């Protein structure tokens, strides 16, 4: 369980950081206040990403294992 929590924190942090940067860039481009908008989006996205990765992680890991074993 400890591993699952730590993994969810790291994975959600990384994905939400890069995804929020990308979506912010697509929406507003590079501007002087880009980082402010990006960090606002990231602060809203990380908790959601953390919960989703903690809940969906075991199922998706199992699904990926099943698919990989058949390929």
ChimeraX attribute file (.defattr): number of C-alpha atoms within 10 A of each C-alpha:
attribute: neighborCount
match mode: 1-to-1
recipient: residues
	/A:1	6
	/A:2	7
	/A:3	8
	/A:4	13
	/A:5	14
	/A:6	12
	/A:7	16
	/A:8	21
	/A:9	18
	/A:10	13
	/A:11	18
	/A:12	21
	/A:13	18
	/A:14	13
	/A:15	16
	/A:16	22
	/A:17	18
	/A:18	13
	/A:19	15
	/A:20	21
	/A:21	19
	/A:22	13
	/A:23	13
	/A:24	20
	/A:25	16
	/A:26	10
	/A:27	9
	/A:28	12
	/A:29	11
	/A:30	11
	/A:31	10
	/A:32	7
	/A:33	9
	/A:34	15
	/A:35	14
	/A:36	11
	/A:37	16
	/A:38	20
	/A:39	15
	/A:40	13
	/A:41	18
	/A:42	22
	/A:43	15
	/A:44	12
	/A:45	18
	/A:46	20
	/A:47	15
	/A:48	14
	/A:49	20
	/A:50	21
	/A:51	15
	/A:52	13
	/A:53	21
	/A:54	19
	/A:55	13
	/A:56	12
	/A:57	16
	/A:58	12
	/A:59	12
	/A:60	12
	/A:61	10
	/A:62	11
	/A:63	12
	/A:64	11
	/A:65	11
	/A:66	11
	/A:67	9
	/A:68	9
	/A:69	8
	/A:70	6
	/A:71	5
